Amino acid sequence: MKKARENPPLVHDGAARIAEKGGAASVSTRAAGSIEVYREDFERQPAGSDWLQALRKQGMARFQALGFPTTKNEDWHFTSVAAIAERTFPLATRGSESVETADIDRFNFGEKGWHTLVFVNGAFSQDLSSTAGLGSGIRVSSLASAIKSGTAGIERHAGKIAAFEQHTFTALNTAFIRDGAFIELAADAIVEQPIHLVFVSEGEGASHPRNLIVAGRHSRATVIESYVSLRDSCYFTNAVTEISLGEGAHLDHYKLQRESESAFHVGTVQIRQARDSQLHSFSFAVGGSLARTNIYTSLDGDAATCTLNGLYLTDGSQHIDNQTSIEHIAPNCPSHELYKGVLDGRSHGVFNGKVYVHPEAQKTDGKQSNNNLLLSPTARVDTKPQLEIFADDVKCTHGATVGRLDDLAMFYLNSRGIGPETARMLLTYAFAADVIETIELEVLKRELEKMVLARFADDV
């Protein structure tokens, strides 16, 4: 048995100083008032079925017992949530009447044929959604309607995949399970067009979308989660997606976080993979004042595979945190991970990636990499890739880099008549485009490339 190995964090700021590890060590006592608001909203929400009400109560009990995490918590060591904990976010009202189809068109990447479910402040909007032509063996609906109709798959999976015993925000979301997307694929079902879930936030409240995806044996689908806002407002999105992949199932999952830069976002995607299943995950994060994305997967069956890739772009005083976890439980499971960050202004990026290999997980092949580009002397990143290996016959590598633009490449471009600002834009775009190229959905790849290029061109 091999001893667990864990790398110390690589901490770097744009001035090449060792950054102070910190933030508030504890959340202010004002957080108690915020917790009380959530408790009162919990008591006021309409009762659900017996199993749902019991699950909600478990979630609220855990949330109250855990409280908000502090920087003493290893998983939150570089991210203080005081900005969320010390604010009061009452439960957001529905308000879908203020959102029109033209508003949603801004976020559909020019595609009219995709199956689209739209949620405003966490509540499903039938008028803004379209799921025609799904085919047999495929169910795509709002979670609320599926719960109301007594769909058995929901009770069997909800709360069983996304653990909330030690995760405050997942527990809080569980306390408010009400609506979100429910996707169920029968054995061998194939969804030809992507399923696009659009979560629009309005106002200044809190929304807790809950999504459940159950992919049956040898099924296949592409699911995109977009978190967006129509204006720059301060609100809190706390989303959880649970995914169950059956034997041989294949899922391409994309999470796009483009929230208001005054908003707060915590999103968790947790996956359980059976034998021979395949997961391709891509996380794109550019919005939010404080944003955290958790992608957790467990390879429970022999020869299950996963690819976790991501890109985060920060500017101003943004703080964007990415945490991933790949748990190798069964043997013969490869995993590959590449996250890249481009940081400017006074922004702060965080990457914490964990790969855990159980003793039974022989023949594991795991690769993990995090690369960061600092464009400003005041930008900062904390990166901590980790391996914990308890099996003997494995191939695992991990690494992280933090650096600036290549001076030699800049000189090469300048010597050929390309100005310094344009050269800076081209090199930055090339760094980011490398990970975007891993996206298999061509339309999405093309549109994200345009979006990233436009962002860097605006800087110029």
Secondary structure, DSSP 8 states (H G I E B T S, - for coil): -----B---EEEETTS------S-SS--TTHHHHHHHHHHHHHHS----HHHHHHHHHHHHHHHHH-S--TTSGGGTT---HHHHTS---B----GGG--HHHHHTTSTT-SSSEEEEEETTEEEEEEEE-TT--TTEEEEEHHHHHHTT-HHHHHHTTTSS--SS-HHHHHHHHT----EEEEE-TT-B-SS-EEEEEEE-TTSEE--EEEEEE-TT-EEEEEEEEEESS----EEEEEEEEEE-TT-EEEEEEEEE--TT-EEEEEEEEEE-TT-EEEEEEEE---SEEEEEEEEEE-STT-EEEEEEEEEE-TT-EEEEEEEEEE-SSS-EEEEEEEEEE-TT-EEEEEEEEEE-TT-TTEEEEEEEEEEE-STT-EEEEEEEEEE--SSEEEEEEEEEE---HHHHHHHHTTT--HHHHHHHHHHHHHHHHHTT---HHHHHHHHHHHHHHHHHH-
